[in-house]
Amino acid sequence: MSGAGAEGRRAGADAVRPGAAGSRAGADAVRPGADAVRPGAETSDNAERDELYARLRAYEGRAAATAGRGRDPVNEPMIRHWCEAMGDTSPAYRGPDAVAPPTMLQAWTMGGLSGHTDGTGRSAAYDEMFALLDGAGYTSVVATDCEQEYLRPLRPGDQITFDTVIESVSPRKTTKLGTGYFVTTRTDVYADGERAGTHRFRILKYRPAQRTADAEPARRPRPVINRDNAGFWAGVAEHRLLIQRCTDCATLRLPWLPGCNACGSAEWDTVEASGAGAVFSHVVMHHPSFPAFAPDGDGGPYAVALVELAEGVRIVSNVIGVPYDKVRVGMPVQLEFLVTDPDLELPVFRASEGC
């Protein structure tokens, strides 16, 4: 909910200028968060004695995927679906001169549920490296962050190709999730043979930390509060869900941004949400196990939803009150404020199985 989100949505040249920083894989609401996976000290065995690390480093620079090809050209339907899901109404992404939102860069390289069936999927080297980690007991994985660089806009009709390399493997690190290795892959994306951008994706391949009876209870990640979203969190503290409203064109926006994505105005006030909404879309998080997100404390599956409020804006949050496998699109929900620990209160949405 920070102003950084505006950069990914800004229309025109600024949004696709060479070297523009990409958005981080912002699933803070659906993953353990930066604090849980931030590299800590190395384990008692130093890097020189870490034989596994020496073997893993041999994979740096090797191909993870070669001559990959997007399953579809850049196309208007996918752009429209993306913008609808994100609530992005920028005119740059529609009409005869439309470009794709820069943050869709990775979407054009994905193989879907069936993967890439034309032989351009993961390389043998990539599978070998992960088999090596699995064999050593580092069987769990969590995405930690991503970085994107945009070099040219993508337009409907562009045919996407890409190459992916294993860019780096970190020395063994200890994090709150457990001990493991950070693996970074770099994907260079091309549009009709011209380099269009770079996508770096980093994961932690780790051995889960053992919980002890006297261990400190797991806490949810802390929200990042800055000058752009401080008013939102001040409202939460008062049990009010505040939506920004542009005072020039009256467009509502959530998450909070420093400027209106409809008219560009920096002037705004707020309206309080009624609290009524419906599930617009949802996912069920199975892995990694993270106790703070599960009502039973065992870190089991939990539902994360994109809730459409009665006012027309959407917010990512948890759905409570029903089992995770009972959440469905269109389910009515009602705003509540959940105290997750003495220092954190969050807006969540309650449903009932009778809905």
N, C-alpha and C positions, 0 to 999 in steps of 0.2 A: 504494500500500500504506500510505497514511497514514490517520490517524483521521478525516480529512475525509470519507471515504467513508461513515462512520456516519451523517452528517447526512442523506444522500440516502436512507438506508434506514430511518431512525427512524420507527416507527409513531406514529400519532396526530397531534395538532394541531401539534406542533413541526415535523413534516416538511413541513407545508404552510402554515406561518404566513406572513402577508404580509411580503414583503421578505426571505424566507429566501434565502440565497445558494445558487445552483445549483452543480452539479458542473461543473468545467471539462472540455472535450472531451478526455478523458484517453486519448488514444491514444499516450501517450509511448512505449509499446513498439512502436508501428507508424507513427510519424512522426518527422521529424527532430528534434523537440523544441524547447523554448522558446529555448535558446541559439542555435539555427540560424536562427531567424526573429525574434529580438528586434530592434526597430527600432534602427538605428544612426544615424550622422550623415547629414545630407542630402548628396547628391552635390554636385559643385562648382557646379552651377547652383543658386542659391538659389530659395526658393519664389516670389519675385516674378518670376523669369525663367522659371519652369516653366509654359510655356503649356499643356501637357497637363493639369497639375494644375488650372489655372483652368477648363478645359473639363470635367474630371471633377467638380469641385465643383458644377457646375450640376445634377448629378443628385442631390445630397443632398436628402432629403425627398420624392423622387419614389417612386411605388409600384413595388415589385419584384414583388408579387403582390397582387391585390385580390379580396375575397370568395371566398377559397379555402375549400374544404370537404374535411374529412377523408373518405377513401374509405370508412371504416367508423366506426360509433359506437364509443365506448370499450367494450371487450368483455372478458369473462373469459378466453377462449382466449389473446389476445395478452398479457394480464397474466400468465397462467400461464407462457407461453413465456419471457417476459422474466425472470420470477423464477427459472425453472429455469436459464436461461443465466447469470444473475448469481449464482446460489447463494443467493438471498435467501429465507429461510423465514419472514419476518414474518407473523404471523396477520392483520395489517391488510389484506393483499392477497388474502385468500380468504374465502369464506363469504358469507352473505347481505348483510352490511354492508361488503363489500370496497370499497376505493378502489384506484386505480391508483398505482403508485409515482410520486412526483413527477417523478423524472428521466426518465420516459417522455414528458414533455411534447411534445418534438419528434416522437416516433414517430407520434403521432396525426395529424400534418400531412403526413406523407410520402406521395408518390404511388406508391411502388413502382418496379419496373424500367420499367414502361410510362409512368410519370409521371401527372400529372393530365390526364385525357382529357376533362374537362368544360369546358375553356376557362379554368380558374382557375390556370394555371401561371404561368411567368415573364412579366413585362410587357415591352412593346416597349422601354421605357426601360432596363430591366435589360440586355436583349440589346444595345442600342445602346452602353451604357457598356462592356460587355465587348468589343464589336467595336472600339471606340476603343482600348482597351488592347492588344488583339491586333494591331491595325494599327500600333501604335507599337513592337511588338517584345516586349511584356510578355505572353508567351504561356503561361508556366507558372503553376500555381496550387497553393497548399498551404493547408490549414486550419490556423489558428494557435491559436484558442481559442474557447470559447463561454461565455456566462453565462445563467443561468436564474433567474427570479423566480417564485415560486409564490404565487398569491392565493387559490385555493380548491381543494379536492380534486376530482379527476376520478373519476366513478363509472360503472360499466357502464350503458350506455344513453345517456350524454351524447353529443350530436351536436356535433362539433368544427368550428368555422369559424375562419378566421384572415386577417389582413392583414399584408403584409410591406412595409417601406419600406427604401430605401437610406438608412441613418442617417448615415453619415459616410465620407469618403475622406481618407486621410492625405496629407500632403505626401510627395514622393518620398523613400524611405528606402533605405539600404544595409544589407543583412543578410549573414550568411554564405552564404545561398543565392544571393543576387544583389540587384539593385536593382529596386525596385518600389513599389507602393502597397498599403496596407492598406485593405480595403473591409469595412465593418461593416453588416450588415443586421439589422433588428429585426422580429421577428414577434410580434404580439399574438395570443394564442390565446384563443378564447371557447368556453364550454360552454353550449349552449342559449341563446346570446346574452349570457351573463354572462362578463365577462372573468375568465379562469382563470390566466393567467400570461403571461410574456414570455420570448422566447428571442432572445438576441443571438448572431450567428454572424459570426466575423471570419476573413477569408482574406487571404493575401498574393498579389497578382497581380504576377509578377516576371519579369525577364529573367535567366536563369541566369548566375551568375558564371563567368568563364572560368578553367579550371584551368591552372596553369603547371607546368612540369616540376619546379620547386623548391618548389612549394606544400606547406604542411604537410599530412601525411596526414589524411584525414577521420577524426574520432573520433565514437563513438556518444555520444548525450546522456548526461549524468550523472544517475543516479537521485537523486530528492529523498529525503534521509535525515533523519528527524526522530525525536522521542522515541517515537512510536508504532511505527515499523518498524525502528529501529536494530538490534534483536535479529535480525531477519531477515537484514540485510546482514552482521552479524557472523557469522552462520552460513554465509553464502555465502563469506566470506573463509576459513572453515575447511573449505570443500567439503562443507557440510551444508545441506540444504534443510529448514528448520524450519517446522513448522505449529503455529499456536496451538491450544491446547485449553482449553476452559472447565473450570475445576476444580469448578464447581457442577453442570453438566449434561453435561459431557464432549463437547459439540459441538466439532468441529474447524472452524477457519476459516482461509481464505487468500483474498485478501491479509489481512495483519494489521490488526486494528482494536482500539481501546481497550476495547471492551466486546463481550459476546456478543450476536449478533443473534437468538439463540433465546430466551435467558432474561434478558438485560440485565446479567448479572453482569460486574463489572470484574476478577474474579480469573481468572488463567489460568497455564498452564505450556506447555511445548512438547513435541512429538514429532517425531522425525526421519523424513522421507519415505524410503521405500525406493528411490525413483528410478524405479520402473516406472510407466508410464502409457499412455494412448491418446489420439489426437487426437479431441477432442469436436466441434470446429468449427474452421474455418480460413478465412483470406482470403489472397489474393496481392496484394502491394503492387507496382504498376507505376510509379506516379508519386507524388511527384517522384523523380527519380533521386537516390539518396543513397549514395555509395560505401561508407560505413562499414557498411552493412547487407548488402552483397553480397560473397560469398566471392571473386569475381574482381576486386573493386575498381572495377568499372565502374558500379555503382549500378543494375544490372539488377533484374528482378523477384525477390522473395524471399517466402517463406511465413511468415506469422504465425499461430500456432495457439492455441486455447484447449485446453489439455491437461488431461484428467481423470486425476489421480493415483490409484494403487491405493487410497489412503486415502479417496477419495471427494470431495476438494476439487479445485478447478481453478485453473490458473495460465496467464497469457498469456506466451508465449515464442516464440522462433524454432525451427523444425524444420530440422535440418541432416542431411547425409548422403545426401540424395536431391534430385533436381531439384525446383524449386518446383512443377512441374506434375504431380509424382508423389505429392504429399501427398494423403491421402484421410482421410475420417472413419473412425474405428475403427482406424487404423494404430497398431500398438504402437510405443512410443518409450521411450528410456531416458535418464535424466538425465545430463548432462555439465556441466562448468564450463568456459566459454570465456573465454580471456584476449583481450579485444578490443584492448587497448592496455596500456601499462605501468601505468596507473592504474585499470583497470577490468576486473573479472571478473564474468561473468553466468551464471546457470543457463540452459542451453538443452537441447534434446531431440533425440537422434539416432535416426533411423530407417534402415532399409535397404530397398532396392528389392524384396527378396525377401519382405518382410512382406505 
